[in-house]
């Protein structure tokens, strides 16, 4: 029998364990069942029309061709100024800051720029789902340790903390990179200045580099301030700092972020960056450069989101969910295992599917942030929504 000339040849998968992300799955399920989507982390309200005007003006000014590979210099200067004022570290905008196609591209490029086959990369689970595949593509070996889950007298997870003993044991001469995330997705946990100092002591006599995922840096509540890796000189000297305009300015679909790092590290970062995206949308960069000049656009973000968090928390207190602390990010984690319904015995993924299809509110299982799901009865809601959206969702959740 003749071979089919149109048959696609088989080839080995570079990511054989990877399927469709939980965020895509839950958003599709929410759309199918017309559920309120508190799963995927994006706002359902518009961004500032002033920002749109800045982008439009940049387009009309014919900023529509390739910008410099590292990004528009005015924007890099604005980022350097912001970091200097907030965190006290001065990055050279010429050699130490690069504009990226969102935080995720920044993370992957940082990993590809420094991880070689066989290198070990330490991550702390639950972890954002792009970390491990990026490590795999670089040929690295993921060393995953878990946040310590604190439980109450009834065995319910009530908070998380950094697993210092396990982290210390995970770091060895093969460790090329440690990925940290503060404020933390999905738990909302934040690192303190004392935590950064403790990390500094762990890596002091090693060659380990750090990726610090800080895309929620401007969403820290109750009067506290974000502790950036840039605020600790010894850590800044070995770290890639990742942040995102999409999160800060309610424009997740624009996919514009940035990475800051010492010049020697940024040199290697740009070698990869120039071949996986080359550069980022030009008018967006010019518009953001002008918008960034008004610090109120990010300095007022904590109070904006804290009011949403408080409104959502108050409504959830009229349900059977047990609320975990939410000191940062725009996520609220809850434990559902005390609900007086049969579905409280379901695993997290099945409970979220039931919640979406039967109650009409989508959430994300925290177990999905582990390579091998760890069941703790905790799910994540996103409160970056209009008050009416939150009100409608709460009305449904209060029936439980």
C-alpha positions as CSV (number, residue, x, y, z in Angstrom):
1,X,0.0,0.0,0.0
2,X,1.3,3.4,-1.0
3,X,2.2,5.7,1.9
4,X,-0.2,8.7,2.3
5,X,1.8,11.6,0.8
6,X,-0.2,14.0,3.0
7,X,0.6,12.2,6.3
8,X,2.2,14.5,8.9
9,X,5.4,12.9,10.1
10,X,5.5,12.1,13.8
11,X,8.1,13.7,16.0
12,X,8.9,13.7,19.8
13,X,7.1,16.3,21.9
14,X,9.4,18.9,23.6
15,X,6.7,19.1,26.4
16,X,5.1,15.7,26.5
17,X,3.6,16.3,29.9
18,X,2.0,19.6,29.0
19,X,-1.7,20.0,28.0
20,X,-4.0,23.0,27.8
21,X,-3.6,25.3,30.8
22,X,-6.2,25.2,33.6
23,X,-6.9,28.9,33.0
24,X,-7.9,28.2,29.4
25,X,-10.0,25.1,30.4
26,X,-11.9,26.9,33.2
27,X,-12.5,30.0,31.1
28,X,-13.9,27.9,28.3
29,X,-16.1,26.0,30.7
30,X,-17.3,29.3,32.2
31,X,-18.2,30.6,28.7
32,X,-20.0,27.4,27.8
33,X,-22.2,27.5,30.9
34,X,-22.5,31.3,31.0
35,X,-20.9,31.3,34.4
36,X,-19.3,34.3,36.1
37,X,-15.6,33.9,35.5
38,X,-13.6,34.5,38.7
39,X,-11.1,32.0,37.5
40,X,-8.6,33.5,35.1
41,X,-6.8,36.6,36.4
42,X,-8.0,39.5,34.2
43,X,-10.1,42.6,34.9
44,X,-13.6,42.9,33.4
45,X,-13.5,46.7,33.6
46,X,-11.9,49.1,31.1
47,X,-8.5,50.7,31.5
48,X,-8.1,54.4,31.8
49,X,-9.2,56.2,28.6
50,X,-6.2,58.5,29.1
51,X,-3.9,55.5,28.5
52,X,-5.8,54.7,25.3
53,X,-5.4,58.3,24.2
54,X,-1.6,58.0,24.8
55,X,-1.4,54.9,22.6
56,X,-3.6,56.5,19.9
57,X,-1.4,59.6,19.9
58,X,1.7,57.5,19.5
59,X,0.2,55.7,16.5
60,X,-0.8,59.0,14.9
61,X,2.7,60.3,15.5
62,X,3.9,57.4,13.3
63,X,5.6,55.4,16.0
64,X,4.6,52.3,14.1
65,X,7.9,50.8,13.0
66,X,10.4,48.7,14.9
67,X,11.7,50.2,18.1
68,X,15.1,49.4,19.5
69,X,15.5,45.7,20.3
70,X,15.7,46.4,24.0
71,X,12.7,48.7,24.0
72,X,11.9,52.4,23.6
73,X,14.5,54.3,25.6
74,X,12.0,56.8,27.1
75,X,10.1,53.9,28.6
76,X,13.2,52.2,30.0
77,X,14.2,55.6,31.6
78,X,10.7,55.8,33.2
79,X,11.1,52.3,34.6
80,X,14.5,53.0,36.0
81,X,13.2,56.1,37.6
82,X,10.2,54.2,39.2
83,X,12.4,51.4,40.5
84,X,14.9,53.9,41.9
85,X,12.2,55.9,43.8
86,X,10.3,52.9,45.1
87,X,13.1,50.4,45.9
88,X,16.3,52.4,46.0
89,X,18.2,50.6,43.3
90,X,19.5,52.3,40.2
91,X,19.3,50.3,37.0
92,X,21.0,51.7,33.8
93,X,18.2,52.0,31.3
94,X,20.7,51.5,28.4
95,X,22.1,48.2,29.6
96,X,20.0,46.8,32.4
97,X,16.3,47.1,31.4
98,X,14.6,45.4,28.5
99,X,10.9,45.7,27.5
100,X,9.2,42.3,27.0
101,X,6.1,40.8,25.5
102,X,4.6,40.4,29.0
103,X,5.9,38.9,32.2
104,X,5.7,35.3,30.9
105,X,8.0,36.0,28.0
106,X,10.4,37.8,30.4
107,X,10.4,34.7,32.6
108,X,11.0,32.3,29.8
109,X,13.8,34.4,28.3
110,X,15.5,34.8,31.6
111,X,15.5,31.0,32.1
112,X,16.7,30.3,28.5
113,X,19.5,32.9,28.9
114,X,21.1,31.2,31.9
115,X,20.0,27.6,32.3
116,X,21.9,24.9,30.4
117,X,21.1,21.2,30.1
118,X,21.5,19.5,33.5
119,X,21.3,22.7,35.5
120,X,19.0,22.6,38.5
121,X,16.3,25.3,38.9
122,X,14.5,25.6,42.3
123,X,10.8,26.6,42.2
124,X,8.4,26.9,45.1
125,X,5.0,25.3,44.6
126,X,2.2,26.2,44.2
127,X,3.8,27.9,41.2
128,X,2.7,29.8,38.1
129,X,2.4,27.3,35.4
130,X,4.9,28.7,32.9
131,X,7.9,28.1,35.2
132,X,8.4,24.4,34.7
133,X,7.8,24.2,30.9
134,X,10.3,27.0,30.5
135,X,12.9,25.1,32.5
136,X,12.1,21.9,30.5
137,X,12.7,23.8,27.2
138,X,16.1,25.0,28.5
139,X,17.0,21.4,29.4
140,X,17.2,22.2,33.1
141,X,16.0,20.0,35.9
142,X,13.2,21.4,38.1
143,X,13.6,21.0,41.9
144,X,10.2,21.8,43.3
145,X,9.6,22.4,47.0
146,X,6.2,23.3,48.5
147,X,5.1,26.2,50.6
148,X,4.3,25.1,54.1
149,X,0.6,24.9,54.6
150,X,-0.5,25.9,58.1
151,X,-3.7,24.1,59.3
152,X,-6.2,24.9,62.0
153,X,-7.4,22.5,64.7
154,X,-9.9,21.0,62.2
155,X,-7.1,20.3,59.6
156,X,-8.1,23.1,57.2
157,X,-5.3,25.0,55.4
158,X,-5.5,28.5,56.7
159,X,-2.2,30.1,55.5
160,X,1.1,29.5,53.8
161,X,4.7,30.2,54.7
162,X,8.1,29.9,53.0
163,X,9.7,26.4,53.6
164,X,13.1,27.7,54.6
165,X,14.6,24.3,55.7
166,X,13.6,22.6,52.5
167,X,14.8,25.6,50.4
168,X,18.2,25.5,52.1
169,X,18.5,21.7,51.4
170,X,17.5,22.2,47.7
171,X,20.3,24.7,47.0
172,X,23.5,22.9,45.9
173,X,26.4,23.4,43.5
174,X,24.2,22.4,40.6
175,X,21.7,25.1,41.3
176,X,21.8,27.6,38.5
177,X,18.5,29.5,39.3
178,X,16.0,30.0,42.0
179,X,12.5,31.4,41.0
180,X,10.6,33.4,43.6
181,X,7.3,35.1,43.3
182,X,6.1,37.9,45.5
183,X,3.3,38.9,45.8
184,X,2.5,35.3,45.2
185,X,0.1,33.8,42.7
186,X,-2.1,31.9,43.7
187,X,-1.9,32.3,47.5
188,X,-1.4,36.1,47.9
189,X,1.4,35.5,50.3
190,X,4.1,38.2,50.4
191,X,7.8,38.1,51.2
192,X,9.1,40.4,53.9
193,X,12.4,42.3,54.1
194,X,13.6,39.6,56.6
195,X,12.8,36.9,54.0
196,X,14.9,38.6,51.4
197,X,17.8,38.8,53.9
198,X,17.4,35.1,54.7
199,X,17.4,34.2,51.0
200,X,20.6,36.3,50.6
201,X,22.3,34.3,53.3
202,X,21.3,31.0,51.6
203,X,22.8,32.0,48.2
204,X,25.8,34.1,49.5
205,X,28.4,31.5,48.8
206,X,26.9,30.1,45.7
207,X,26.7,30.9,42.0
208,X,22.9,30.6,42.0
209,X,20.9,33.3,40.1
210,X,17.4,34.4,40.9
211,X,14.3,35.2,38.9
212,X,12.0,37.4,41.0
213,X,8.4,37.4,39.5
214,X,6.9,40.6,40.8
215,X,4.1,41.3,38.4
216,X,1.7,42.0,41.3
217,X,4.1,44.5,42.9
218,X,1.5,47.3,43.1
219,X,-1.2,45.2,44.7
220,X,-0.1,45.0,48.4
221,X,-2.7,46.0,51.0
222,X,-3.4,47.1,54.5
223,X,-0.7,49.8,54.5
224,X,2.2,47.4,53.7
225,X,4.7,47.9,51.0
226,X,6.1,45.5,48.4
227,X,9.6,44.1,49.2
228,X,11.2,44.0,45.8
229,X,14.4,42.0,45.0
230,X,15.7,45.4,43.9
231,X,15.6,46.7,47.5
232,X,18.2,44.2,48.6
233,X,21.6,45.1,46.9
234,X,23.2,41.7,47.3
235,X,20.2,39.9,45.7
236,X,19.8,42.6,43.0
237,X,23.3,41.8,41.9
238,X,22.3,38.3,40.9
239,X,18.6,38.7,40.0
240,X,16.3,39.1,37.1
241,X,13.4,41.3,38.2
242,X,10.1,40.7,36.3
243,X,7.1,43.0,36.2
244,X,4.1,43.7,34.0
245,X,2.2,46.7,32.7
246,X,-0.7,44.5,31.8
247,X,-1.3,43.7,35.5
248,X,-0.7,47.3,36.7
249,X,-2.7,49.2,34.1
250,X,-5.6,46.7,33.6
251,X,-4.4,45.8,30.0
252,X,-3.5,42.1,30.3
253,X,-4.2,41.7,26.5
254,X,-1.5,44.1,25.5
255,X,1.2,41.7,26.8
256,X,3.9,44.3,27.7
257,X,6.2,43.9,30.6
258,X,9.9,44.4,31.5
259,X,12.9,42.8,33.0
260,X,15.6,44.5,35.0
261,X,19.0,42.9,35.8
262,X,22.7,43.6,36.1
263,X,24.4,44.4,32.8
264,X,26.2,41.1,32.6
265,X,23.0,39.2,33.1
266,X,21.0,41.5,30.8
267,X,23.6,41.0,28.0
268,X,22.8,37.3,28.0
269,X,19.1,38.0,28.3
270,X,19.1,40.2,25.2
271,X,20.9,37.5,23.2
272,X,17.8,35.3,23.6
273,X,15.3,38.1,23.6
274,X,16.3,39.3,20.1
275,X,15.6,35.9,18.6
276,X,12.4,34.9,20.3
277,X,10.5,38.2,20.0
278,X,13.2,40.7,18.8
279,X,11.2,43.6,20.2
280,X,7.7,44.7,21.5
281,X,4.8,46.7,20.1
282,X,6.1,50.2,19.4
283,X,3.1,52.6,20.0
284,X,2.3,50.7,23.2
285,X,5.8,51.5,24.5
286,X,5.6,55.2,23.6
287,X,2.1,55.5,25.2
288,X,3.2,53.7,28.3
289,X,6.3,55.9,28.6
290,X,4.1,59.0,28.8
291,X,1.5,57.4,31.1
292,X,4.2,56.2,33.5
293,X,5.3,59.8,34.2
294,X,2.2,60.1,36.5
295,X,3.1,58.0,39.5
296,X,-0.5,58.1,40.8
297,X,-1.4,55.6,38.1
298,X,0.4,52.9,40.1
299,X,0.6,54.4,43.6
300,X,-3.2,54.5,43.9
301,X,-3.6,50.9,42.8
302,X,-3.4,49.3,46.3
303,X,-6.4,51.3,47.6
304,X,-8.3,50.6,44.4
305,X,-7.9,46.9,44.6
306,X,-8.1,46.7,48.4
307,X,-11.7,48.1,48.2
308,X,-12.5,45.3,45.8
309,X,-10.9,42.7,48.1
310,X,-12.7,44.0,51.1
311,X,-16.1,44.0,49.3
312,X,-15.5,40.5,48.1
313,X,-14.3,39.2,51.5
314,X,-17.3,40.7,53.3
315,X,-19.6,38.9,50.9
316,X,-17.8,35.6,51.2
317,X,-18.2,35.8,55.0
318,X,-21.9,35.0,54.3
319,X,-20.9,31.7,52.8
320,X,-19.5,28.5,54.2
321,X,-16.1,29.1,52.6
322,X,-13.1,29.6,55.0
323,X,-11.1,32.6,53.8
324,X,-7.3,32.5,53.7
325,X,-5.3,35.7,54.1
326,X,-5.2,37.9,51.0
327,X,-2.6,40.5,51.8
328,X,-1.7,41.1,48.1
329,X,-2.5,40.3,44.4
330,X,-6.0,40.3,43.1
331,X,-6.8,36.8,44.2
332,X,-8.7,35.4,47.2
333,X,-8.2,31.8,48.2
334,X,-10.8,29.9,50.1
335,X,-11.2,26.5,51.7
336,X,-14.4,24.7,50.7
337,X,-14.1,21.4,52.6
338,X,-16.2,22.7,55.5
339,X,-19.2,23.4,53.3
340,X,-22.2,21.3,54.4
341,X,-22.8,19.9,51.0
342,X,-21.8,16.5,49.4
343,X,-19.6,18.3,46.8
344,X,-17.3,19.4,49.6
345,X,-15.7,15.9,49.4
346,X,-14.7,16.4,45.7
347,X,-11.2,17.1,44.8
348,X,-10.3,20.7,43.8
349,X,-10.6,20.3,40.1
350,X,-13.9,18.5,40.2
351,X,-15.2,21.0,42.8
352,X,-14.3,23.9,40.5
353,X,-16.0,22.2,37.5
354,X,-19.1,21.6,39.6
355,X,-19.1,25.2,40.9
356,X,-18.8,26.5,37.3
357,X,-21.5,24.3,35.8
358,X,-24.0,24.1,38.6
359,X,-23.6,27.3,40.7
360,X,-22.4,29.5,37.8
361,X,-19.1,30.8,39.2
362,X,-15.7,29.8,37.9
363,X,-12.7,29.4,40.1
364,X,-9.2,27.8,39.8
365,X,-8.1,24.8,41.8
366,X,-4.9,25.6,43.7
367,X,-3.8,22.0,43.1
368,X,-3.3,22.9,39.4
369,X,-0.3,25.0,40.5
370,X,1.6,21.8,41.4
371,X,3.2,19.4,39.0
372,X,1.7,16.5,40.9
373,X,-1.6,17.9,42.4
374,X,-1.6,18.3,46.1
375,X,-5.1,18.4,47.4
376,X,-5.8,20.9,50.2
377,X,-9.4,21.9,49.5
378,X,-8.3,25.4,48.5
379,X,-9.5,27.2,45.4
380,X,-8.7,30.7,44.0
381,X,-11.1,33.4,43.0
382,X,-10.1,36.6,41.1
383,X,-11.7,39.8,42.5
384,X,-10.3,42.1,39.7
385,X,-13.9,42.6,38.6
386,X,-16.6,45.3,38.5
387,X,-18.6,45.5,41.7
388,X,-21.7,44.3,39.9
389,X,-19.8,41.2,38.7
390,X,-18.6,40.5,42.3
391,X,-22.1,41.1,43.6
392,X,-23.7,38.7,41.1
393,X,-21.0,36.1,41.9
394,X,-21.5,36.5,45.7
395,X,-25.3,36.1,45.3
396,X,-24.7,32.7,43.7
397,X,-22.0,31.6,46.1
398,X,-24.2,32.6,49.1
399,X,-26.6,29.8,48.1
400,X,-24.0,27.2,49.1
